[in-house]
Amino acid sequence: MSEEAGLWALFASSFLAATLLPGGSEAVLYAVLRADPGAPWIALAVATAGNTLGGLSSWLVGRLIPRGEPVKGIETVRKYGAPALLLSWVPLIGDPLCVAAGWLRLDPWRCLAFIATGKFARYWAIAALAG
C-alpha cells in the first residue's frame, strides 16, 4: 500500500471510528506509523482530523435531534460544558457526549477545540507507544 493510500485509509477509519458506527482506528494508525516511522506528525494530523470531523458529525446529529427528546450524556455535558468533550475519544461515552453537546447547542468552535485536543492526545499516546 502506498503512503498516500495508507493516509487515506487512516483518515477514513478515524472518521468512522468517531461516529456512532462501531470501529477503531488505532490499528490503522499503528500500521501507518510502522510503515513510515519518519513522518509521525503527518499520521497524527490525519488521524486527528478524521476523528475530529467524525466527532463533529455526531455533534451535528445531536443538533438535529428535536429539543424535547433527552439524549444520553446530557448531564455530564450540562455540568462541564464543552470541556467534557476532551473525553470524546473514550469508547462508548465519547459519541454520546458529542451528540449531547450538539443537542445542547454548545458553541461549535469551542466543541471543535476540545474534541480535537482530546483526540490528538489519544493518538499522540498511541504513537508514543508505537515508537
C-alpha positions in Angstrom: 0.0 0.0 0.0 1.4 3.4 -0.9 1.9 6.1 1.8 -0.9 8.2 0.3 -3.3 5.3 0.3 -2.4 4.5 3.9 -3.1 8.0 5.0 -6.5 8.0 3.2 -7.3 4.7 4.9 -6.2 6.2 8.2 -8.5 9.3 7.6 -11.5 7.1 6.7 -11.0 4.7 9.7 -10.5 7.7 12.0 -13.6 9.4 10.8 -15.8 6.3 11.0 -14.5 5.4 14.4 -15.7 8.7 15.8 -19.2 8.4 14.5 -22.0 6.4 16.1 -20.8 3.5 13.9 -18.6 0.9 15.6 -15.0 0.7 14.7 -11.5 1.6 15.7 -8.6 3.4 14.0 -5.8 2.6 16.4 -4.6 -0.4 14.4 -4.6 1.6 11.2 -2.6 4.4 12.9 -0.1 1.8 14.2 0.3 0.3 10.8 0.9 3.7 9.1 3.4 4.6 11.8 5.3 1.4 11.4 5.3 1.7 7.6 6.7 5.2 7.7 8.2 5.9 11.1 9.9 9.1 9.8 6.7 11.1 9.5 4.6 10.6 12.6 3.2 14.1 12.7 1.5 13.6 9.3 -0.1 10.5 10.5 -1.1 12.2 13.8 -2.6 15.1 11.9 -4.6 12.9 9.5 -5.9 10.7 12.3 -6.8 13.7 14.4 -8.5 15.5 11.6 -10.6 12.4 10.6 -11.6 11.6 14.2 -12.4 15.3 14.9 -14.6 15.6 11.9 -16.3 12.3 12.9 -16.9 13.8 16.4 -18.4 17.0 14.8 -20.7 14.8 12.7 -22.0 13.4 16.0 -22.4 17.0 17.3 -24.4 17.7 14.2 -26.6 14.7 14.8 -27.3 16.0 18.3 -28.1 19.4 16.9 -30.7 17.9 14.6 -32.5 15.9 17.4 -35.7 17.7 18.5 -35.2 19.5 21.7 -38.0 17.6 23.6 -36.1 14.3 23.5 -33.4 13.9 26.1 -30.1 12.3 24.9 -27.5 10.1 26.6 -24.6 12.0 28.2 -26.6 15.2 28.7 -26.0 15.6 32.4 -22.2 15.4 32.0 -22.2 18.0 29.2 -24.6 20.2 31.1 -22.3 20.1 34.2 -18.9 20.5 32.5 -19.8 22.1 29.1 -17.5 21.9 26.1 -14.5 20.7 28.2 -16.3 17.4 28.7 -15.6 16.8 25.0 -11.9 16.2 26.0 -13.3 12.7 26.7 -14.8 12.4 23.2 -12.2 9.8 22.4 -13.3 7.3 25.1 -15.1 4.3 23.7 -18.9 4.1 24.4 -19.1 7.5 26.1 -17.4 9.8 23.6 -20.1 9.7 20.9 -22.9 10.4 23.3 -21.0 13.3 24.7 -20.7 14.8 21.2 -24.3 14.2 20.5 -25.3 15.8 23.8 -23.2 18.9 23.1 -25.0 19.3 19.8 -28.4 18.8 21.4 -27.5 21.5 24.0 -26.5 23.8 21.1 -23.0 24.4 22.6 -20.7 26.6 20.5 -19.4 24.5 17.7 -15.9 26.2 17.7 -15.4 25.5 21.4 -16.6 22.0 20.8 -14.2 21.6 17.9 -11.3 22.8 20.1 -12.0 20.3 22.9 -12.8 17.4 20.6 -9.6 18.0 18.6 -7.5 18.3 21.7 -8.8 15.1 23.3 -8.5 13.1 20.0 -4.9 14.4 19.4 -3.8 13.5 22.9 -5.1 9.9 22.5 -3.4 9.5 19.1 -0.2 11.0 20.4 -0.2 8.4 23.2 -0.7 5.6 20.7 2.1 7.0 18.5 4.4 7.2 21.5 3.7 3.5 22.3 4.3 2.5 18.7 7.6 4.4 18.5 
